[in-house]
Amino acid sequence: MNVLGIIASGVAALFITVALAKSARRVALRPHIPDEPGGRAPRAEALRRTGGATAVLGIGTATGAALWLGAADDAAGSVAGLLAGAGTVAALGLVHELKPLWAALRLAVQTTAAVLVVCLAGLSPAAGVLTVVWIVLVTNAFALLDHADGLLTAVGLVTAAGLLACAFVGGDPALALLPATLVAGLAGFLLHNWHPARLRLGACGAQFTGFALAASGALIQAAAPSGRAAWAALPALATVALADSALVLISRRRAARSPLRATDDHIAHRLRRVRVTVPGAAVLTALWAGVPVATGALVYAELLHPAFLLLPLAGTAAAVYALLRIPAYAPPRTAPPRTGSSRTAPSRTATSRATQDRTTTARRRTEAADAGAAVPAAAPATGVKGSAPGRGAPTGTARTAAGHPTVPPPPNGRPAEAATAERG
């Protein structure tokens, strides 16, 4: 396949992806009636999640057209198997996006697609087994990068560019067909996936991208000349994706969490906790991926010694260690200790309230008695004798000069004489 054919396939993939993504974006952003007050329409949200299907269609259409025109030459079978396996994984991701599937089922389908690629590539049994394991591992590692706007698209774009360079250097341009369309398609989709993302790759686009990158790297390595250090250079291109998976597994293992439970503990999530913006996290991760990709491509081209690959690997290990020190999980909420005394607290409270009520009542009675005793009796008039018992006022009752018994002053403070005058 000539260079012009690869460029034409890339341009076709770019325009098809941009056109399909623009149409999907218009439909997704079209106003709908939400099911709940203030919520989003489920149809629009589903279209945003499945936006990666536009990239899959654009890349697949351009690659399939190039294969149909006979542009892949002798490697048509390998490229066709790669495209068929990636399409199968993409269809699985689309179904999983609409209705979640079991992890075992997804692994089984990915393994079957990887076996198809290996069989059509004509690898030996031992190399085929290792290639299948590698493809499944890298596919899921890249799919985990789809946790922030533009992150997987940018990292996939950088990785596909490295694979494209390795395919040209290796002397087999036919294997550069899918990496070329991947570069163009992901670049077109990045226009709609950049923060704030209108479309997402979702499980469909993420698994397609991961599978296409992993299978392309495996086929380029299998077709590499014997003198090149492809065994060390090509695996280095997936350094960032594998580092993110290792970061997640180690942190969840330390926190005693399930490795299959999705939480905010990936690279971009930890960068966000140290006040890095969403676009900044995507740019930093893409630059991080560019270092091992460039080093691997130079080693594959025999411009650097394979020992130089230890530098990006050591830097990646240091970065993972630094990211592990950033807390990813909120501390658990501790309930107040429940003791035996807390159970008797209500009864003690009721007892204290009853005692307080009784004390208040007794105090009021004492005050009332003291108020009655504080009213002084008028002194008896001089020369006036008390009446006999049973007649008139009781014995010892003070009387006035007219013989009437004295009356205590009323509460309004009027004198006793006025009260006696009113009574008379």
C-alpha positions in Angstrom: 0.0 0.0 0.0 1.4 3.4 -0.9 1.6 6.5 1.2 -1.1 8.2 -0.8 -3.6 5.5 -0.1 -2.9 5.8 3.6 -3.3 9.5 3.5 -6.6 9.2 1.6 -7.9 6.7 4.1 -7.0 9.0 7.0 -8.7 12.0 5.3 -11.8 9.9 4.7 -11.9 8.7 8.3 -11.6 12.3 9.5 -14.4 13.7 7.4 -16.8 10.8 8.0 -16.2 10.9 11.8 -16.6 14.7 12.0 -19.9 14.6 9.9 -21.4 11.7 12.0 -20.3 13.2 15.3 -21.8 16.6 14.3 -25.1 15.0 13.5 -25.1 13.0 16.7 -24.3 16.1 18.6 -27.2 18.0 17.1 -29.6 15.2 18.0 -28.2 14.8 21.5 -28.4 18.5 22.2 -31.9 18.8 20.8 -34.3 19.8 23.6 -36.5 17.0 24.9 -39.1 16.7 27.6 -37.4 15.2 30.7 -39.0 12.5 32.7 -38.3 14.3 36.0 -38.5 18.0 36.9 -35.2 19.6 36.2 -33.6 16.4 34.8 -32.2 15.5 31.5 -34.0 13.5 28.8 -32.8 9.9 28.9 -32.6 9.8 25.1 -30.2 12.7 25.0 -28.0 11.2 27.7 -27.9 7.8 25.9 -26.8 9.6 22.7 -24.0 11.3 24.5 -22.8 8.0 26.0 -23.0 6.2 22.6 -21.3 9.0 20.7 -18.2 6.8 20.3 -20.1 4.8 17.7 -19.6 7.7 15.3 -15.8 7.3 15.6 -16.2 3.6 15.1 -18.3 4.0 12.0 -15.9 6.6 10.6 -12.8 4.6 11.2 -14.4 1.3 10.1 -15.9 2.7 7.0 -12.6 4.3 5.8 -10.6 1.1 6.6 -13.1 -1.2 5.0 -13.2 0.9 1.8 -9.4 0.8 1.6 -9.5 -3.0 2.0 -12.2 -3.4 -0.6 -10.1 -1.3 -3.0 -7.2 -3.8 -2.5 -4.9 -1.3 -0.7 -3.6 -3.7 1.9 -1.9 -6.0 -0.5 -0.6 -9.2 1.2 -1.7 -8.1 4.7 -5.3 -7.8 3.8 -6.2 -10.9 5.8 -4.5 -9.7 9.0 -6.0 -6.2 8.7 -9.5 -7.6 7.9 -9.3 -9.9 11.0 -8.2 -6.9 13.1 -11.1 -4.8 11.8 -13.6 -7.6 12.4 -12.4 -8.2 15.9 -12.5 -4.5 16.8 -16.0 -4.2 15.3 -17.1 -7.2 17.4 -15.8 -5.6 20.6 -17.3 -2.3 19.7 -20.7 -3.9 19.2 -20.3 -5.6 22.6 -19.5 -2.2 24.1 -22.6 -0.6 22.6 -24.8 -3.3 24.0 -23.1 -2.9 27.4 -23.7 0.8 27.3 -27.4 0.4 26.8 -27.8 -2.7 29.1 -24.9 -3.6 31.4 -23.4 -7.1 30.8 -21.5 -9.4 33.0 -17.7 -9.0 33.2 -17.2 -12.7 32.3 -19.3 -12.3 29.2 -17.3 -9.3 28.0 -14.0 -11.0 28.6 -15.2 -14.0 26.7 -16.2 -11.9 23.7 -12.9 -10.0 23.8 -10.9 -13.2 24.0 -12.8 -14.6 21.0 -12.1 -11.5 18.9 -8.4 -11.7 19.9 -8.3 -15.3 18.8 -9.7 -14.3 15.5 -7.0 -11.8 15.0 -4.3 -14.3 15.9 -5.6 -17.0 13.7 -5.8 -14.7 10.6 -2.4 -13.4 11.3 -0.9 -16.9 11.3 1.0 -16.7 14.6 2.4 -19.8 16.3 0.5 -21.3 19.2 2.8 -20.0 21.9 3.0 -16.5 20.4 -0.7 -16.7 19.8 -1.6 -17.3 23.4 0.7 -14.5 24.6 -0.8 -12.2 22.0 -4.4 -13.0 23.0 -3.6 -12.3 26.7 -1.8 -9.0 25.7 -4.7 -7.9 23.5 -7.4 -8.5 26.2 -5.2 -6.8 28.9 -4.4 -3.7 26.9 -8.0 -3.4 25.6 -9.4 -3.1 29.1 -6.5 -0.9 30.2 -7.3 1.6 27.5 -11.0 1.4 28.2 -10.4 2.4 31.8 -8.9 5.7 30.6 -12.4 6.9 29.5 -13.0 8.6 32.9 -12.5 12.2 31.9 -13.3 14.5 29.0 -10.9 14.0 26.1 -8.5 11.8 28.1 -8.8 8.5 26.2 -9.1 10.3 22.9 -5.9 12.2 23.4 -3.9 9.3 24.7 -5.2 7.0 21.9 -4.3 9.6 19.4 -0.7 9.8 20.7 -0.4 6.0 20.8 -1.8 5.5 17.3 0.7 8.0 16.0 3.5 6.0 17.5 2.1 2.8 16.0 1.9 4.5 12.6 5.5 5.5 12.8 6.6 2.0 13.8 4.6 0.5 10.9 6.3 2.7 8.4 9.7 2.1 9.8 9.2 -1.7 9.9 8.8 -1.9 6.2 5.1 -3.1 6.1 3.0 -0.1 5.3 -0.2 -2.2 5.0 -0.2 -2.6 8.8 -0.2 1.3 9.0 -3.7 1.4 7.6 -5.7 1.1 10.8 -3.3 3.2 12.9 -3.6 6.0 10.2 -7.4 5.9 10.3 -7.3 5.8 14.1 -5.3 9.0 14.2 -7.6 10.8 11.8 -10.8 9.5 13.4 -9.8 10.2 17.0 -8.6 13.7 16.0 -12.0 14.4 14.4 -13.9 13.0 17.5 -11.7 15.0 19.9 -13.4 18.2 18.6 -16.7 17.0 20.3 -15.0 15.1 23.2 -13.0 18.0 24.6 -14.1 19.5 27.8 -17.0 20.2 28.2 -17.6 17.0 26.2 -20.8 17.0 24.0 -20.1 13.3 23.1 -18.4 10.5 24.9 -16.6 7.5 23.6 -18.4 5.3 26.0 -17.9 1.6 26.2 -18.3 1.2 22.4 -15.6 3.7 21.3 -13.3 3.0 24.3 -13.2 -0.8 23.7 -12.8 -0.3 20.0 -9.9 2.1 20.5 -8.2 -0.2 23.0 -8.6 -3.3 20.9 -7.5 -1.6 17.7 -4.3 -0.2 19.4 -3.5 -3.5 21.1 -4.1 -5.7 18.0 -2.2 -3.3 15.7 0.8 -3.4 18.1 0.7 -7.1 18.2 0.6 -7.5 14.4 3.4 -4.9 13.9 5.5 -6.8 16.4 4.9 -10.1 14.7 5.8 -8.6 11.3 8.9 -6.8 12.6 12.4 -7.8 11.3 14.4 -10.0 13.6 17.1 -7.3 14.2 14.7 -4.8 15.8 13.9 -4.7 19.5 10.1 -4.9 18.9 9.6 -7.1 22.0 10.6 -4.1 24.2 9.6 -1.1 22.1 6.0 -1.8 21.2 4.8 -2.8 24.7 6.2 0.5 26.0 3.5 2.3 23.9 0.8 1.2 26.4 2.7 2.4 29.5 0.2 5.0 30.6 -2.8 2.8 30.2 -1.2 0.0 32.1 0.0 2.5 34.8 -3.6 3.7 35.3 -4.8 0.1 35.7 -2.0 -0.6 38.2 -2.8 2.5 40.1 -6.5 1.5 40.4 -5.8 -2.1 41.4 -3.2 -1.1 44.1 -5.4 1.6 45.6 -8.5 -0.5 45.7 -6.5 -3.4 47.2 -5.2 -1.1 49.9 -8.7 0.2 50.7 -10.2 -3.3 50.6 -12.5 -2.4 47.8 -13.7 -4.5 44.9 -11.5 -4.1 41.8 -14.6 -4.2 39.6 -16.4 -1.4 41.4 -16.0 1.9 39.5 -14.8 4.7 41.8 -13.0 8.0 41.4 -9.5 6.7 41.8 -8.0 7.0 38.3 -5.2 9.3 37.1 -7.5 12.3 36.2 -9.4 12.0 39.4 -6.3 12.3 41.5 -5.0 15.2 39.4 -8.3 16.9 39.9 -7.8 16.6 43.7 -4.6 18.7 43.4 -6.4 21.4 41.6 -5.6 20.4 38.0 -8.4 21.3 35.6 -10.1 18.7 33.4 -8.4 19.9 30.1 -5.1 20.1 32.1 -5.4 16.5 33.2 -6.0 15.4 29.6 -3.0 17.4 28.4 -0.7 16.1 31.2 -1.7 12.5 30.6 -1.2 12.8 26.8 2.3 14.3 27.4 3.0 11.6 29.9 2.0 9.0 27.2 4.1 10.8 24.6 7.3 10.1 26.4 7.2 6.3 26.3 5.6 6.4 22.8 8.4 8.5 21.4 11.1 6.5 23.1 9.6 3.2 21.9 9.3 4.4 18.4 13.0 5.6 18.4 14.1 2.2 19.9 12.0 0.4 17.2 13.8 2.5 14.5 17.1 1.5 16.1 18.0 5.1 16.8 18.2 4.4 20.6 19.4 1.5 22.6 16.6 -0.5 24.3 18.1 0.4 27.7 16.7 3.9 27.2 13.2 2.4 27.7 14.1 2.1 31.4 13.9 5.9 31.8 10.2 6.3 31.0 9.4 3.2 32.9 11.2 4.5 36.0 9.4 7.9 35.6 6.0 6.1 35.3 6.7 4.1 38.5 7.6 7.3 40.3 4.5 9.0 39.0 2.3 6.1 40.2 3.9 6.2 43.6 3.2 10.0 43.8 -0.4 9.5 42.7 -0.9 6.8 45.3 -0.1 9.4 48.0 -3.1 11.5 46.9 -6.2 10.4 48.9 -8.8 8.9 46.5 -11.5 7.8 48.9 -13.4 9.8 51.5 -12.9 8.7 55.1 -15.6 6.4 56.4 -18.2 8.0 58.7 -17.9 6.8 62.2 -21.1 6.5 64.3 -21.1 7.6 67.9 -20.4 4.7 70.4 -23.5 3.2 71.9 -23.1 2.3 75.6 -25.4 0.9 78.2 -25.8 4.2 79.9 -27.4 5.7 76.7 -30.3 3.3 77.0 -31.2 4.5 80.5 -30.8 8.2 79.5 -34.6 8.7 78.7 -35.7 7.3 82.1 -33.3 9.4 84.0 -34.4 12.5 82.1 -38.0 11.8 82.9 -37.2 11.3 86.6 -35.3 14.5 86.8 -38.2 16.4 85.1 -40.7 14.9 87.6 -38.5 15.9 90.5 -38.2 19.4 89.1 -41.9 19.7 88.8 -42.5 18.6 92.4 -39.9 21.0 93.6 -41.5 23.9 91.7 -45.0 23.0 93.1 -43.6 22.9 96.6 -41.9 26.2 96.2 -45.1 27.8 94.9 -47.0 26.5 97.9 -44.4 27.8 100.3 -44.5 31.2 98.6 -48.3 31.3 98.8 -48.2 30.4 102.6 -45.6 33.0 103.3 -47.7 35.6 101.5 -50.7 34.8 103.6 -48.8 34.9 106.9 -47.2 38.2 105.9 -50.6 40.0 106.1 -50.7 41.5 109.7 -53.9 41.5 111.7 -55.2 44.9 113.0 -54.7 45.5 116.7 -57.9 45.4 118.8 -59.3 48.7 119.8 -58.8 49.8 123.4 -61.7 49.0 125.7 -63.5 46.7 123.3 -64.1 43.1 124.5 -64.2 40.2 122.2 -67.5 38.5 121.6 -68.5 35.2 123.1 -67.7 32.1 121.2 -70.3 31.2 118.7 -71.6 34.8 118.4 -70.5 37.2 115.7 -66.9 37.1 114.9 -64.6 34.5 116.3 -62.8 35.0 119.6 -59.7 37.2 119.3 -60.9 39.0 116.2 -60.1 42.7 116.2 -63.0 45.1 116.1 -63.3 48.7 115.2 -64.7 51.4 117.5 -68.2 50.9 116.0 -68.0 47.2 116.9 -67.5 45.9 113.4 -64.7 43.3 112.8 -61.7 44.6 111.0 -61.1 43.5 107.4 -57.6 43.0 105.9 -56.7 45.4 103.2 -57.8 44.3 99.7 -55.2 43.4 97.0 -55.6 46.8 95.3 -54.2 48.5 98.4 -57.4 50.4 99.5 -57.6 51.2 103.3 -59.7 49.0 105.6 -61.9 51.9 106.5 -63.0 52.4 102.9 -63.8 48.8 102.6 -65.8 49.0 105.9 -67.7 52.0 104.6 -68.6 50.3 101.4 -69.8 47.3 103.4 -71.9 49.5 105.7 
